Amino acid sequence: MTHTEDEGLSAVLERVQTGVEAFDELVMGGLPRGRATVVGGSPGSGKTVFATQFLAHGIHLGEAGVFVTFEESPKEVEANMAGFGWDIGRWVREKRLAFVDASPRADESLVLGDFDLSGLLARILHAAEQVSARRVVLDSLAQLFDHFIAEPNILRRELFRISSRLRRAGLTVLMTAERNNEYGEITRHRMEEFVADNVVLLRNVLEREKRRRTIEVLKMRGSHHVEGEAPFTLVGGRGIVAVPLSSLRLEQESSTKRVTSGNASIDEMCGGGFFRDSVTLVSGATGTGKTLLVTNFLAGGVAAGEKALLLGYEESRGQLFRNARSWGVNFEQMEADGRLKVVCLYPEAQSLPDHLLTIRALVEEFEPNRIAIDSLSALERIAPETGFREFLISLTSFIKRREIAGLLTATTKSLIGGQSVSEQHISTLTDSIILLRYIQEREVMHRGMMVLKMRGSEHDKNVRRFTIDSQGMHLKEPFSGAPNLFETDPGDGTQP
């Protein structure tokens, strides 16, 4: 199917927005109206949150809903979802939401004739009529199968009948179902091929002692959708927020305006400074001057009348402010003037998607002209390789789209040099790369700097000596030899 045919087919189907941030981009604007979707996931993956968010957004758009609960009572659903900012009780009182309570009771068994769910269907249709519903959620179908385990095929037939009848009534149906594991059968009881036009999978995978949540559109009948998994997180007051990498586009304009690095000599090495919408990576071992470059970058922006944001993941505010003072930079005054905002976070305090959302929120609130993150290596340790690369892609795309000058630091594996893991992941995503290295000449250890990459601009190819004192960084003459900045083994202590 061609791209044009995809667009034409997608345009035929009316879309229903789910309210799950960025998810609707994966399905070309929302779920097809009047169809049934199965949302499958293991326990704790966020199925009920997704379903409730689907109803909540509908209510926000003026579309009432019906919540059919087979597992929790309406009161339990209301209490559990309150943390996401959804006032379910008020919606019920205002007749914008109706519950059909089919949850099990401790003192009774669930018996619906000879597996005839006509009574349940009648209750759903009556509730929908009472509130003029456009959306229906059935949560969770696994409970029905657990009660009628002896006759699963008959139950599938009944569910198909319910689904078909609700769709004929013009209702958009969303059903949740349990999975036994993250990458096995689509649902535990294999009902998706019988009742669903669409299948969405939520995963909560444990990797390197960390959970990584993803969402995948497995099937969207008669409609194009983005393939593959996208990371998501659960946010208080908002619900599920997805980060769909596949929907990112390289469509931002490229600025030709230069901004200062905060150091005139480095500006000269870079051909006149950094581009306004560029992302620069500074890679170096501990003590080579990465944080000093960050400090100069921020101070240079403030001196030029810009606003600057610093995200620190390795040092506290007190340490960063003390470091800046030792180089003659007054962070306290910059913050008091409203030109600088410094936020220090412990990497392990939240997941990478949550860190990304925190950065986005800070940028939208403070509206900086430049942003520095010190350092990526601290964030790298809290996520698997795939999750870290997803984070970097989303971060750099966001910075470029907002036309913010970005400076990111990464720590190399050894004192002499060598490529850091962070550098491997982000080198193709950045516009510029500056290497800071220790270089040994006989008994003396020097610091050296090289502009390895400067996209769209000529730059100095030399390895420059530099020193650091109370006045900051001072670039000296180039090394007379050809030191290897990528050398990881000092060998005999000399450079070729």
Protein Blocks (a to p, Z undefined) as FASTA:
>chain_A
ZZklmmmmmmmpccddehighklmmnoopacehiacdddddehilmmmmmmmmmmmmmmn
opacddddfkbcfklmmmmmmmnopafklmmmnopaccddfbdcfkbccdehjhiaklmm
mmmmmmmmmnopabdcdddfklmmmmmmmlmmlmmmmmmmmmmmmmmnopacddddddfb
fklcfbfnlpmlmmpcbdcddddddeehiacdddddfbdghiacdedjddddddehklpa
dddfklpccfbccdfbdcdehiaklmmmnonpacfkbccdddddehilmmmmmmmmmmmm
mmnopacddddfkbcfklmmmmmmmnopafklmmmnopaccddddfklpcfklmmmmmmm
mmmmnopabdcdddfklmmmmpcfklmmmmmmmmmmmmmmnopacddddddfbfnnocdf
klmmmmmmpmbdcddddddehjbccdddddfbaghiacdfbdcdddddfkbpadddddfb
lcdfkbcbgknopaZZ
